[in-house]
């Protein structure tokens, strides 16, 4: 699957991301909340984004390649990958 982010950069996701990898990625996201329960941010954001890119990109996930990405592109790709991994989470099983 090819994904295009806001900057115009395109990347391909691996065809098969195992359930174990998917669960590990989604479990590593830790949200920070304020005293009223509103989202403040995500803990360890940079390492979380890098983990998502390394596991999910079909190619180009080496240090050399990932260092070419702006933080904005990395963040946008992370959001798109997270959306892809969460597809079907809201649907009841049959």
Secondary structure, DSSP 4 states (H G I P E B T S, - for coil): -EEE-TTS-EEEB-S---HHHHHHHHHT--EEE-TTS-EEEETTHHHHHHHHHHHHBSS--SHHHHTTS-HHHHHHHHHHHHHHHTTTTTSPP-
